[in-house]
């Protein structure tokens, strides 16, 4: 049965009326009028603190947003996901990434089966294999221990394990170096293989079907590279697969005993908790990988059981909807003040934009409202010296999520205090800005002439009133990282429910793949100009001439 449009719900009309005066609020004034604002607009869960006080909201705003969520049946649809109902309607699949981090025997049933039995069988396999590699028990074909691990995948099979491995860099086994290849551009694989020894390198080929075009091209090129020095009989000691295609894995030369399966109820961008996370377990050890899963499970439990008014993913999602659908802000910036989280913005790009970058509802009708904003960002202090100029004084307002750990993993004196000072100061500067009177007083104190002062005032004035969230953790541990990722997964789910889009399919990535396959055959064979426009035909001709095809 089709759901009513979001804009037709009574709370939406009330929010529109509320926005008419809320849009005039100044964050400075909201803080000045309420000394308890931080206390009232912050929440803790699963080892994370979310400070959402620097948003253009009041208790009335939240009450209306929460009412809108109830009118949208958010709680029932959340419960349906956790229960294993097939909420991915376009593919008739359940959505059970939460079961990947649930304790043994504590997950949902799917078609009458406890899915955690299968999940933990794979986790047990991952534990045994990762312990063998890390201990040096698993040896390469010439009796040497593994020193380099190359993960070959694409999309979630690359972004997830690479981001997590980099984030937990201090915990990586000192003997192991991790390399990640996703791009079909040969420069990516060439760079990864440069300087590696085939006799001490382990390849993880991550492809559910073992037919993904980009992944398998890279996998076969890696195989050829290996076979230039060793024989086919040596392949099983150096190649393992994360897949469900046993025949394809065997034909490639991988022992099916070294195949780690996962399931069609796990979307790629939600799969780092599954066997796709094998490189993470190899890098940091299975016990730490289990802590990573436990952190995510703690956030799952919070999202599943906490009332909406104190539910961190719900609050984060609804505040984002407030800005997208009432203020019409078109993007969100992610600013992690932690170098090891350098890939987290890119990870969230895929999570949010592939999930909710949709224009039709579950029943196929037009959404009729803006959906996912553009998600972008970089590590904080780098961003300050690049695009923060736009965030502070540009014509567009971009809500920003600041993320920081209170304690570092390094022992360099002084650095972390400077880092945190910058993080907190930027959030405050976005909120407060700097008025013309403040600018005048500052320059007059510097003894500038009145003419200089008036000339510079417009350039040095900051409008402020720019919203942000602050997410803090004690330290960037596996558990904290797991909770952080799960927080954004559930935020994405919340917003998908509100917009009534399917957050778990990705048909938009398919068309380009189909056309690319056709053009590839034309680049290597006979052109078919009747299939294309004049621009595409000219590009194909230019490429064929350059490549002497």
Buried (B, 14 or more C-beta within 10 A) or exposed (E): EEBEBBEEBEBBEBBEEBBEEBEEBBBBEBBEEBEEBBEEBBBEBBBBBBBBBBBBBBEEBBBBBBBBBBBBEBBEBBEBBBEBBBBBEEBEBBBBBBBBBBEEEEBBEBEEEBBBEBBBEBBEBBBEBBBBBBEEEBBBBEEEBBBBBBBBBBBBBBBBBBBBBBBBBEBBBEEBBBBBBBEBEEEBBEEBBEEBEBBBBBBBBBBBEBEBBBBBBBBEBBBEBBBEEBEEEBBBBBBBBBBBBBEBBBEBBBBEEBBBBBBEBBBBBBBBBBBBBBBBBBBBBBEBBBBBBBBBBBBBBBBBEBEBBEBBBBBBBBBBBBBBBBBEBEBBBBBBBBBBBBBBBBBBBBBBBBBBBBEBBBEEEEBBBBBBBBBBBBBBBBBBEEBBEEBBBEEEBBBBBBBBBEEBBEEEEEEBEEBBEBBBEBBBBBBBBBBEEBBBEEBEEEEBEEEEBEEBBEEBBBBBBBBBBBBBBEEBBBBBBBBBBBBBBBBBBBBBBBBBBBBBBBEEEEEEEEEEEEBEEBEEEEBEEEEBEEEBBEEBBEEBEEEEE
